[in-house]
Amino acid sequence: MMIRRPTLIALAATLCLSGQLRADEVTDQMEAAKKAYESGELRTAVETLNFAVAKIQEQMTATLLKLLPEPLDGWLGDEPQSQSGGMAAMITGTTLSRRYAREDGAEVTLSLMADSPLMPMLTMAMSMPFVMQSNQDMKTYSFKGHRGMLEHAANSEDYEITLMVGNRLVIQGKGSRLADSQPIEAYFEQLDMDAIQAALTK
């Protein structure tokens, strides 16, 4: 496949403008890619640029994972996870999650999902109440003006709350061994909804 010079120049320009880059891992690779390209080693140039892009994506993902709150008092938290294979998946969907646990066995998992396939389902459920009414364990739910749904079966210690934030972001909290949904809502309170929406949907 022929790689045109403007394409590589555009890639390099994009990389240069992408946040704070560590020279030893990113800019050195960009320089190596430039030399490979000028020498006619096009495959090497592409592979080296891909390495630099992957490193930038790692840095972007690390920044986004900080949007997930720290454990509340009495809780422990796992390391935040990106389930999207890096920020290249911003185009098709991004999922960030973190699991929290309490000594009594209670657990809460928060998930932030940009461009989630759940969004059309939620939109339909909100606009067609009979869809939700057909499930006795599900009801409409609102948190700080954001619409969603809460699912909880009678005599169950499991709770699941799903919120629509804007038109591209879904925030979900799943809890087990809970007396009520309050722990999930307590973690929702720690989320900066505006910052999350800006970071995940631009």
Sequence and secondary structure as in RCSB ss.txt:
>XXXX:A:sequence
MMIRRPTLIALAATLCLSGQLRADEVTDQMEAAKKAYESGELRTAVETLNFAVAKIQEQMTATLLKLLPEPLDGW
LGDEPQSQSGGMAAMITGTTLSRRYAREDGAEVTLSLMADSPLMPMLTMAMSMPFVMQSNQDMKTYSFKGHRGML
EHAANSEDYEITLMVGNRLVIQGKGSRLADSQPIEAYFEQLDMDAIQAALTK
>XXXX:A:secstr
    HHHHHHHHHHHHTSSS  IIIIIHHHHHHHHHHHTT HHHHHHHHHHHHHHHHHHHHHHHHTTS    TTE
EE   EE SSSGGGGTT EEEEEEEEETTS EEEEEEEET THHHHHHHHHH HHHHHT TTEEEEEETTEEEEE
E  TT   EEEEEEETTTEEEEEEEES SSSHHHHHHHHT  HHHHHHHHH 
